[in-house]
Amino acid sequence: MKKSATAARGERRPAIIAAAQRLAVTCGYSGFTFDDLAEAVGVSRRTLFNHVSSKEEAVLGVLPVITDAQIETLRAGGPTGLIVEDLLTTIVDSLGADGGTVEDWQRLHDVVQRNPELLARVQAYVDEVGGHLVTHLAQRTGVDEDVAWMGLTIAGGIVGRSVRDCIDDPTLGPLHARVQHNLALSREILTPRR
């Protein structure tokens, strides 16, 4: 039985990203071309453009996007009403939380380590998304920009540590579970002991 064209298309994008990341690690970001990538994946250059818009997108995958629905939920005080937890939910959902494998995270980590010029691009994108989140979060009743930035700083730290945990020790579980674990640790640290 043959796979449908739609199913094949859905499987190609992850294969393209994985191949681009392997090439970026072995050859460096500027050390391979789109033609090299097409050959590595076994498709035409034209087919690549059906799945990714640029070499950068192929190597990084699509960076997380915060949806309009997520923004509206944040503005309205949800999903939980707790700033840090709401930011964590939004960020983890936008990362595809448990959709990616530990190997995917490790490969992306290796790409950025090997190609520091990509780290600046990723950081600029993260800063832009963070500013966007803060702008909308500060529209909640009783939340000013300082509170929103601090909430984002705490949430970002928890997510960053959780991603690192997933890369360093895959047996610790999926990203969502690590985020919840690290959130609990943060609460212990910030809650006064009696």
C-alpha positions, 0 to 999 in steps of 0.5 A, a space after each residue: 500500500 502506498 502512502 498518500 502525497 500528503 503523508 509523504 509531505 508531512 514526513 519530509 519536513 522533519 527529514 529535511 530539518 534533520 538533514 540540514 542540521 546534520 550538514 550544519 554540524 558536520 560542514 558548518 552553516 555556510 559550508 553546504 548549499 541548498 543543492 547539498 541539502 537536496 542531495 542529502 534528503 534525496 529530493 529536488 531543490 524545488 521540493 525543498 522549497 515546498 517544505 522550507 523557505 530558506 536554508 536558515 529555516 531548514 537548519 533551525 526549523 520554524 522557530 516557535 510562534 505564539 498564536 493569536 489565540 494564545 495571546 488572547 488567552 494571556 490578555 484575558 488572564 488565562 489559562 490559569 491566572 498565574 503569570 509565570 504558569 501562564 507564560 510557561 504554558 504558552 512557551 511550552 505549547 509554542 515549542 511543541 512541548 513533547 512533539 520533538 524528541 530528545 535527539 531533535 533538541 540535542 541536534 539543534 543544540 549541536 547546530 547552535 554550538 557549531 554555528 555561533 552566528 545562528 545563536 545571535 539569530 535565535 536570540 534576536 528572535 527569542 527577544 522579539 517574541 519575549 517583547 511581544 509576550 510582555 506587551 500583551 501580558 501587561 494589558 492584564 488588569 493589575 499587571 504592569 510592564 515590570 511585572 510582565 518582564 519579571 514573569 517572563 524572566 522567571 518563565 524563560 529561566 525555567 524553560 531554559 533549564 528544562 531544555 538543558 535537562 532534557 538534553 543532558 539526561 533524556 531519562 528525565 522525561 519530556 519537556 513538559 514534565 521537566 518544566 513542571 518539576 523545575 517550576 516546583 523547585 522555583 516555588 520552593 526556593 521563592 517560598 519563605 520557610 516557616 
